[in-house]
């Protein structure tokens, strides 16, 4: 039971960290990113490959997050001057390109065989029963730091400019703000945070394959942001907890459903869809979102 609860906490934390990056991009800057999983993929593979080659933990994570930020810089630098729908299309395409590279470049990622059974970096110094709890504690600490700095950013003049751009970028331009530069920064920072979540995702799985990074992960992040409230970092944390609560359902379902994985997954998807419908009908801004800042109402 303790291991099961620890796993729930870790996955909820990973989804929260992943979704905080998306919330900065879309919730605050209004940037539509449908390929957010690409940043997590870069972060996961880079972290594992670097640590396996002897790079110290903190440097491996920093480099992985930096590579994810670099990917965000490349995407944003090319597409942000175009319409939002082009950004959405490009991000989907880039995420598929990253996945196909990880699938076919065996010299780097070991292809479809994946990188299997790599140890958590602190495995040699911590007994096995404490490795995942330590991962959960470290993840909560990192989420706390990221949340604190994001709240500081979005409440600063920089964050207020982002919100102005989200609502009407022509007004922001008229006030002399460099809209492209602000959007670029938001996209890059959001990508770096998603790359950081990839590091924890890799450590939790201890084996990663190209198929570990399907587009559905991006959908989960959008779901979490929609449930918690776009433009609310606290809402994202709440949304990730609610989303992860669906993983607890097997313990309360009849045995015949618990033993049928396909049936249970279908029930999960149905409940997630029902939750989204109810949220969109009764509280479209999300649980902790601000209706006055709901971009979809414009």
Number of C-alpha atoms within 10 A of each C-alpha: 6 9 12 10 12 17 17 18 20 24 22 24 24 25 27 30 31 32 30 34 29 34 28 28 27 22 26 27 28 24 24 19 21 22 24 29 31 31 31 31 30 28 33 27 23 26 28 28 17 17 19 16 9 10 15 12 17 11 13 22 25 18 20 29 29 22 19 30 26 17 21 25 18 13 18 24 16 12 18 18 13 10 9 15 13 13 22 16 15 19 23 18 15 19 24 18 13 17 22 15 15 24 19 14 12 13 8 13 21 16 17 16 13 18 19 12 10 17 14 22 16 13 13 10 8 13 10 12 10 12 17 20 18 14 20 23 14 14 20 18 12 16 20 13 12 16 18 12 12 18 15 13 14 19 12 12 11 14 20 15 22 26 21 21 24 23 19 14 20 14 13 18 14 9 9 9 16 14 21 15 13 16 23 22 18 27 28 25 23 27 34 29 26 32 37 30 30 33 25 26 24 24 19 19 15 15 17 24 21 22 13 15 21 16 18 11 19 24 15 17 27 21 21 31 31 26 30 27 29 32 30 24 27 17 24 33 24 21 27 27 20 17 22 20 12 14 15 12 13 15 9 9 12 9 10 10 15 16 12 10 12 11 12 18 14 11 15 17 12 12 13 18 13 12 16 18 14 13 18 14 10 10 18 21 26 25 20 20 24 15 15 9 18 18 18 9 9 8
